Amino acid sequence: MASAPNLTRNPAMPHPRYTGPPMTLGNMRANGVRRLDVSCWECHHSAVIDVDRYGDDVPVPSFGPRMVCTYCGTIGCDCQAKLGRPGEPDGVAVRSIRTG
């Protein structure tokens, strides 16, 4: 019989720096970002999605569990604000990941 995984926190790992509320789409837009960078946890496929049709009060992390990878079918992805280089647009929207 396999032993249960050790889920205790590694004391060598630093505590997260930010513990406040999650970023909302409104806050993201106020900083000039209009797209999300979405990455699959399993196959590491990534895509950029446009979130203009969603309200300002929607938290960015709420998109992750709803994303479905179009390559491997995994439900749940990592979503972050799509930050561009200074002076460049924040990316071009592609339709590689659909909302579930």
Summary of the structure (lengths in Angstrom):
residues: 100
radius of gyration: 16.1
end to end distance: 36.1
largest distance: 56.6
contacts: 215
relative contact order: 0.24
helix: 13%
strand: 25%
